[in-house]
């Protein structure tokens, strides 16, 4: 009886681990597929003071930056970014950053 109990516990534990790893893998796959669907474009604009958003020059649209660490040390600067655009969410995922001018002066 004890062997049966131990075997049952082992099977349940392994099934749980297997289900957990499959779920973790699918979320990574979903993220990669989502990135593949997003358009990679160039946007010129000004980085916010906190570095968490970018205001585009073209239409003054404010984009939330998914990975603000890429804009570190560019707060308030005029930059050109290459980014995957998620228009439905109003977000961008920055792939590269290039300074293109001096910071705008506050009035």
C-alpha positions as CSV (number, residue, x, y, z in Angstrom):
1,X,0.0,0.0,0.0
2,X,2.9,2.3,0.8
3,X,4.5,1.7,-2.6
4,X,1.2,2.6,-4.3
5,X,0.9,5.8,-2.4
6,X,4.5,6.8,-3.2
7,X,4.1,5.9,-6.9
8,X,0.8,8.0,-7.1
9,X,2.5,11.0,-5.5
10,X,5.4,10.7,-8.0
11,X,3.1,10.6,-11.0
12,X,1.1,13.6,-9.8
13,X,4.2,15.6,-9.1
14,X,5.8,14.8,-12.6
15,X,2.5,15.6,-14.3
16,X,2.4,19.0,-12.5
17,X,6.0,19.8,-13.5
18,X,5.3,18.9,-17.1
19,X,2.2,21.1,-17.3
20,X,4.1,24.0,-15.7
21,X,7.0,23.8,-18.2
22,X,4.6,23.6,-21.2
23,X,2.8,26.7,-20.0
24,X,6.1,28.6,-19.5
25,X,7.2,27.7,-23.0
26,X,4.0,28.8,-24.6
27,X,4.2,32.3,-23.1
28,X,7.7,32.8,-24.5
29,X,6.5,31.6,-27.9
30,X,3.5,34.0,-27.7
31,X,5.9,36.9,-26.9
32,X,8.2,36.0,-29.9
33,X,5.2,35.7,-32.2
34,X,3.9,39.1,-31.0
35,X,7.2,40.7,-31.7
36,X,7.3,39.2,-35.2
37,X,3.9,40.7,-36.0
38,X,4.8,44.2,-34.8
39,X,6.2,46.5,-37.5
40,X,9.8,47.7,-37.0
41,X,9.9,51.4,-37.9
42,X,11.9,54.6,-37.1
43,X,10.4,57.2,-34.9
44,X,12.0,60.6,-34.2
45,X,10.9,62.3,-31.1
46,X,11.6,63.5,-27.6
47,X,12.1,61.2,-24.6
48,X,10.1,62.1,-21.5
49,X,11.9,63.2,-18.4
50,X,11.3,59.8,-16.7
51,X,12.4,57.9,-19.9
52,X,9.2,55.9,-20.0
53,X,7.6,57.4,-23.0
54,X,8.5,59.0,-26.4
55,X,6.6,61.9,-28.0
56,X,6.8,61.6,-31.8
57,X,7.8,64.7,-33.9
58,X,5.5,63.7,-36.8
59,X,2.1,63.6,-35.0
60,X,2.9,64.5,-31.4
61,X,1.7,61.0,-30.4
62,X,3.0,59.8,-27.1
63,X,4.2,56.2,-27.1
64,X,4.7,54.2,-23.9
65,X,8.1,52.4,-24.0
66,X,8.0,48.7,-23.0
67,X,11.7,48.6,-22.2
68,X,12.6,52.1,-20.8
69,X,16.1,50.9,-19.8
70,X,17.1,51.3,-23.4
71,X,16.4,55.1,-23.1
72,X,18.5,55.5,-20.0
73,X,20.6,58.7,-20.2
74,X,18.5,60.0,-23.0
75,X,15.8,61.6,-20.8
76,X,14.6,64.9,-22.4
77,X,16.7,64.3,-25.5
78,X,15.7,64.4,-29.2
79,X,16.3,60.9,-30.5
80,X,15.6,58.5,-33.4
81,X,14.6,55.0,-32.3
82,X,14.1,51.8,-34.3
83,X,11.2,50.1,-32.5
84,X,8.5,47.5,-32.9
85,X,5.2,49.4,-32.8
86,X,2.1,48.0,-31.0
87,X,-0.4,50.7,-32.2
88,X,-3.3,48.9,-30.5
89,X,-1.6,49.3,-27.1
90,X,0.0,52.6,-27.8
91,X,3.4,51.0,-27.0
92,X,6.8,50.6,-28.6
93,X,9.6,48.2,-27.9
94,X,12.9,50.0,-28.6
95,X,15.5,48.1,-30.5
96,X,18.1,50.9,-31.0
97,X,18.5,54.6,-30.0
98,X,20.4,57.4,-31.7
99,X,20.7,61.0,-30.6
100,X,19.8,63.5,-33.3
101,X,19.8,66.8,-31.6
102,X,20.1,68.8,-28.4
103,X,17.5,68.5,-25.7
104,X,14.5,70.7,-26.0
105,X,14.5,73.7,-23.6
106,X,11.7,73.9,-21.1
107,X,9.9,77.3,-21.0
